[in-house]
Amino acid sequence: MEVVKVTDQTFNTEVMKSDKTVVVDFWAEWCGPCSVIGPVLEEVAKELGDKAVIAKLNIDENLSIY
């Protein structure tokens, strides 16, 4: 499974109402550590498959959730 990109509009459905364990990466383009962890989370998502959801939320574009 791939990383799921979530927004203010999809956060409730994709994260809060998910029947699986969800890990959310709150990230921003300017964040150095975010750039490092991103590829790692993509690998984890592939390894976990349907067992869990790895989601990313851009905090600069989605201010309501953050």
ChimeraX commands (.cxc) that place a marker at each C-alpha (Angstrom):
marker #1 position 0.00,0.00,0.00 radius 0.5
marker #1 position 1.17,3.55,-0.65 radius 0.5
marker #1 position 1.25,6.58,1.61 radius 0.5
marker #1 position -2.17,8.27,1.70 radius 0.5
marker #1 position -2.18,12.04,1.28 radius 0.5
marker #1 position -4.80,13.57,3.55 radius 0.5
marker #1 position -6.21,17.08,3.76 radius 0.5
marker #1 position -8.45,19.03,6.12 radius 0.5
marker #1 position -11.39,17.67,4.15 radius 0.5
marker #1 position -10.34,14.00,4.14 radius 0.5
marker #1 position -8.68,13.74,7.58 radius 0.5
marker #1 position -11.81,12.61,9.41 radius 0.5
marker #1 position -12.62,9.87,6.91 radius 0.5
marker #1 position -9.09,8.66,6.15 radius 0.5
marker #1 position -7.66,8.90,9.68 radius 0.5
marker #1 position -10.25,9.24,12.44 radius 0.5
marker #1 position -12.76,6.75,11.00 radius 0.5
marker #1 position -10.25,4.23,9.71 radius 0.5
marker #1 position -10.66,0.69,10.96 radius 0.5
marker #1 position -6.87,0.24,10.78 radius 0.5
marker #1 position -3.97,1.65,12.74 radius 0.5
marker #1 position -2.98,4.99,11.20 radius 0.5
marker #1 position 0.34,6.83,11.44 radius 0.5
marker #1 position 0.12,10.46,10.30 radius 0.5
marker #1 position 3.18,12.38,9.16 radius 0.5
marker #1 position 2.49,16.10,9.70 radius 0.5
marker #1 position 5.02,17.59,7.30 radius 0.5
marker #1 position 6.05,20.73,5.42 radius 0.5
marker #1 position 8.22,21.26,2.33 radius 0.5
marker #1 position 10.64,23.52,4.24 radius 0.5
marker #1 position 11.19,20.91,6.99 radius 0.5
marker #1 position 14.55,19.13,6.65 radius 0.5
marker #1 position 13.75,16.18,8.93 radius 0.5
marker #1 position 10.44,15.74,7.07 radius 0.5
marker #1 position 12.40,15.25,3.84 radius 0.5
marker #1 position 14.45,12.54,5.50 radius 0.5
marker #1 position 11.56,10.62,7.07 radius 0.5
marker #1 position 9.34,10.77,3.96 radius 0.5
marker #1 position 11.07,7.99,1.98 radius 0.5
marker #1 position 11.27,5.83,5.12 radius 0.5
marker #1 position 7.51,6.11,5.64 radius 0.5
marker #1 position 6.93,5.18,1.99 radius 0.5
marker #1 position 8.94,1.98,2.52 radius 0.5
marker #1 position 7.06,1.21,5.75 radius 0.5
marker #1 position 3.75,1.69,3.94 radius 0.5
marker #1 position 4.81,-0.80,1.26 radius 0.5
marker #1 position 5.97,-3.34,3.85 radius 0.5
marker #1 position 2.80,-3.07,5.94 radius 0.5
marker #1 position 0.47,-3.40,3.00 radius 0.5
marker #1 position -3.14,-3.47,4.20 radius 0.5
marker #1 position -2.23,-3.96,7.86 radius 0.5
marker #1 position -1.97,-0.22,8.62 radius 0.5
marker #1 position -2.26,3.18,6.97 radius 0.5
marker #1 position 0.60,5.64,6.63 radius 0.5
marker #1 position -0.79,9.11,5.92 radius 0.5
marker #1 position 0.81,12.48,5.18 radius 0.5
marker #1 position -0.71,15.87,5.91 radius 0.5
marker #1 position 0.98,19.04,4.63 radius 0.5
marker #1 position 0.62,21.48,7.53 radius 0.5
marker #1 position 1.13,24.56,5.33 radius 0.5
marker #1 position -1.81,23.63,3.11 radius 0.5
marker #1 position -4.13,22.23,5.81 radius 0.5
marker #1 position -4.29,24.64,8.72 radius 0.5
marker #1 position -7.56,23.42,10.26 radius 0.5
marker #1 position -6.22,20.05,11.39 radius 0.5
marker #1 position -2.81,21.23,12.49 radius 0.5
marker link #1:1,2 radius 0.2
marker link #1:2,3 radius 0.2
marker link #1:3,4 radius 0.2
marker link #1:4,5 radius 0.2
marker link #1:5,6 radius 0.2
marker link #1:6,7 radius 0.2
marker link #1:7,8 radius 0.2
marker link #1:8,9 radius 0.2
marker link #1:9,10 radius 0.2
marker link #1:10,11 radius 0.2
marker link #1:11,12 radius 0.2
marker link #1:12,13 radius 0.2
marker link #1:13,14 radius 0.2
marker link #1:14,15 radius 0.2
marker link #1:15,16 radius 0.2
marker link #1:16,17 radius 0.2
marker link #1:17,18 radius 0.2
marker link #1:18,19 radius 0.2
marker link #1:19,20 radius 0.2
marker link #1:20,21 radius 0.2
marker link #1:21,22 radius 0.2
marker link #1:22,23 radius 0.2
marker link #1:23,24 radius 0.2
marker link #1:24,25 radius 0.2
marker link #1:25,26 radius 0.2
marker link #1:26,27 radius 0.2
marker link #1:27,28 radius 0.2
marker link #1:28,29 radius 0.2
marker link #1:29,30 radius 0.2
marker link #1:30,31 radius 0.2
marker link #1:31,32 radius 0.2
marker link #1:32,33 radius 0.2
marker link #1:33,34 radius 0.2
marker link #1:34,35 radius 0.2
marker link #1:35,36 radius 0.2
marker link #1:36,37 radius 0.2
marker link #1:37,38 radius 0.2
marker link #1:38,39 radius 0.2
marker link #1:39,40 radius 0.2
marker link #1:40,41 radius 0.2
marker link #1:41,42 radius 0.2
marker link #1:42,43 radius 0.2
marker link #1:43,44 radius 0.2
marker link #1:44,45 radius 0.2
marker link #1:45,46 radius 0.2
marker link #1:46,47 radius 0.2
marker link #1:47,48 radius 0.2
marker link #1:48,49 radius 0.2
marker link #1:49,50 radius 0.2
marker link #1:50,51 radius 0.2
marker link #1:51,52 radius 0.2
marker link #1:52,53 radius 0.2
marker link #1:53,54 radius 0.2
marker link #1:54,55 radius 0.2
marker link #1:55,56 radius 0.2
marker link #1:56,57 radius 0.2
marker link #1:57,58 radius 0.2
marker link #1:58,59 radius 0.2
marker link #1:59,60 radius 0.2
marker link #1:60,61 radius 0.2
marker link #1:61,62 radius 0.2
marker link #1:62,63 radius 0.2
marker link #1:63,64 radius 0.2
marker link #1:64,65 radius 0.2
marker link #1:65,66 radius 0.2
view
